[in-house]
Amino acid sequence: MSVFRAIYTSRPFGFDTAILRGVLRDARRCNERDGVTGALICRADIYLQWLEGPEDAVRRTLERIGRDDRHLEVKLHVAEPAPERMFGDWAMLHDPAASWVWTPEEVTAGAAERATPEEVTGFFLKLREDALSPDAG
């Protein structure tokens, strides 16, 4: 099976713990059903998400997210074939507040809109490395 990956950013609408739990619950349920894996980096000011799996399933997931009123200003940064899954062990790995991602001030100033594919990919490579580290909780 070929793997397709997509990375997008969006601005949360009405971000709070209950909404975040709902986003994660929905993502994990749909991803398990559709054979999609990935990771979500989220804070009150930004969502960054990596999705991977069969191309049609990833594109359907992106369409569903685009219709979800919990996500504003969805911007697709990467959409391409990939040699393998990077987050195959996770229906949706979750990092609740990655401090090494842009600061809130950088997000407000448009960092997500200016981000390169390499920059957003780098965030997730670090997240994966941290999750696989023997020191990870």
C-alpha positions in Angstrom: 0.0 0.0 0.0 1.3 3.4 -0.9 1.5 6.1 1.7 0.3 9.7 1.3 1.0 12.4 3.8 -0.5 15.8 4.4 0.4 18.5 6.9 -1.9 21.4 7.6 -2.3 24.3 10.1 -5.5 25.8 11.4 -6.7 28.2 14.0 -8.8 26.7 16.7 -12.3 28.1 17.2 -13.4 28.2 20.9 -10.4 26.2 22.1 -10.9 24.6 25.5 -10.2 21.2 27.1 -13.7 19.9 26.1 -13.3 20.9 22.5 -9.7 19.5 22.3 -11.0 16.2 23.8 -13.7 16.1 21.2 -11.3 16.8 18.3 -8.9 14.0 19.5 -11.8 11.6 20.1 -13.2 12.2 16.6 -9.8 12.1 14.9 -8.9 8.8 16.6 -12.2 7.2 15.8 -12.3 8.3 12.1 -8.6 7.6 11.6 -8.8 4.0 13.0 -11.8 3.4 10.7 -10.1 4.9 7.6 -6.5 3.5 8.1 -5.1 7.0 8.7 -2.4 7.7 11.3 -0.8 10.9 12.4 0.0 13.5 15.0 -1.5 16.7 16.3 0.3 19.5 17.9 -2.1 21.9 19.4 -2.4 25.0 21.6 -5.1 27.6 22.1 -3.7 29.5 19.1 -2.9 26.8 16.6 -3.4 23.3 15.4 -0.7 21.6 13.3 -1.6 18.1 12.1 0.2 15.4 10.2 -2.0 12.8 8.4 -0.8 9.7 6.6 -2.3 6.7 4.9 -4.0 5.9 1.7 -4.3 9.0 -0.4 -8.1 8.9 -0.8 -8.5 8.5 3.0 -6.1 11.3 3.8 -7.9 13.6 1.3 -11.3 12.7 2.7 -10.0 13.5 6.2 -8.8 16.9 5.0 -12.2 17.6 3.4 -13.9 16.7 6.7 -11.5 19.0 8.7 -12.2 21.8 6.2 -15.9 21.5 7.0 -15.4 21.3 10.8 -16.3 24.6 12.5 -13.7 23.9 15.2 -11.0 24.7 12.6 -10.6 28.1 11.1 -8.1 29.3 8.4 -7.1 25.8 7.3 -3.8 25.9 5.3 -2.4 22.9 3.6 1.4 22.9 3.7 2.3 19.4 2.5 0.4 16.9 0.3 2.6 14.3 -1.2 3.5 10.6 -1.5 5.7 9.3 1.4 8.1 6.4 1.5 6.6 5.1 4.8 4.5 6.1 7.7 6.1 8.1 10.4 3.3 7.8 13.0 2.1 4.3 12.2 1.8 3.4 15.9 -0.6 6.2 16.6 -4.2 6.9 15.4 -3.4 10.4 16.5 -0.3 11.2 18.6 -1.1 14.3 20.6 1.3 17.0 21.9 -0.7 19.3 24.0 1.5 22.4 23.9 4.7 22.1 22.0 6.9 24.9 23.3 9.4 24.5 20.5 6.8 25.4 17.9 6.2 29.1 17.1 5.5 31.4 20.0 1.9 32.8 20.2 3.3 36.2 19.0 4.8 34.5 16.0 1.5 32.8 15.2 -0.4 36.1 15.5 2.2 37.7 13.2 1.5 35.0 10.5 4.2 32.3 11.0 1.8 29.6 9.9 0.9 31.4 6.7 4.6 31.9 5.8 5.8 28.4 6.9 7.7 26.3 4.5 7.0 22.6 4.0 10.4 21.8 5.5 9.7 23.8 8.6 6.4 22.2 9.4 7.8 18.7 8.6 10.6 19.4 11.0 8.2 20.1 13.9 6.7 16.6 13.4 10.1 14.9 13.0 11.0 16.3 16.4 7.7 15.2 17.9 8.3 11.7 16.6 11.8 11.6 18.0 10.6 12.8 21.4 7.8 10.2 21.4 10.1 7.4 20.6 12.8 8.5 23.1 13.3 6.1 26.0 12.7 9.1 28.4 9.2 9.7 26.9 6.5 9.2 29.4 
